[in-house]
Structures are given as structure tokens and as C-alpha cells.
Amino acid sequence: MTALTVDELMAWVERTSAGWRSLLNQHPEALAIECDIMATGSIARLLQHIVAVELRYAQRLAGMPESHYEETAFGTAEEIYSTHEQAMKMLRQLIVTPEFNWEQPVTFATRSAGTVKASRRTVLVHTLMHSIRHYAQLGTLVRQHGIKPDWPMDYLFMGAQPAS
């Protein structure tokens, strides 16, 4: 049994990102909410962190030069999610490349853990789960400020249907 495919994991990230994009377009004031996650200071900066990580890991996997973290735009939901779209496009291109060796190790410097080495597969899964993890944290934070996301975020709802 295959527990979860990369396509299913990417679909969950895409659905979650689309929900946040929509919510933040409806509530742009949420970007200014204070946030202590990753010492970012605001939801906008945490979202910058999420999408900058997506893009930088996608670039690492593709063998491209990494963007500068600080240059990732975070002023509006559209700026934030254009970076997300760029990263997901790169990842999708790699996933459909038959000769791409997912077991090949890559060595790279991280912002928090120094220089590490991991397989491309591990980096891909980490990239996607990193986003999901921080989005879950954001869900709690916005609810505490009176903003309720209107979609189910748990993976269960990617395939669950009402029992009738």
C-alpha cells in the first residue's frame, strides 16, 4: 500500500494555500496581526517565511541559485502567493521529470540548522510538510483574533464524504 503520494501531498498543500490566499484577500488586516512563530513578528512575515522556504527548497532541488530570503515580497496576499505559485510550478516540473533522481543527496546551508545533507525526496517532503505545519499554527492565531477560516484543514477532508 502506498500511504500517500507526492501528488496527494501537493494537492493538500495547494488546497491549504488557496484557502489562506482567499482568507487573506478577504481579511488583509490579518497580515498585520502580531506573531511570535519563528520570531517573525507578524502573520505577513510568517507567510513570507513559508513561501520563501518553498521557493528556496524548490530552487535547491532544481540546482538553481537560491533567492535571497529577505527579498521575498509579503505586502499583500497576492505578492505572497505569487512566490508560492513559482515554487509549486518548479516542484511539479521536477516531479514529472522521469530521470530526476530523488534519492540523490543534496548539501545546503539552512537558516537555523547550519549545513545539512539530505536526499532530494526528504527535502521535497520536508518542504511540503513545513508549509502545512505553519499553516496549522496560523489557523490557531487567526481564530484567536476573530477570523475563522471557512475550510477544513485536516488531511481527512481531502477524501472524506458525508456518510449517508
Summary of the structure (lengths in Angstrom):
residues: 164
radius of gyration: 16.3
end to end distance: 27.3
largest distance: 52.2
contacts: 442
relative contact order: 0.18
helix: 61%
strand: 9%
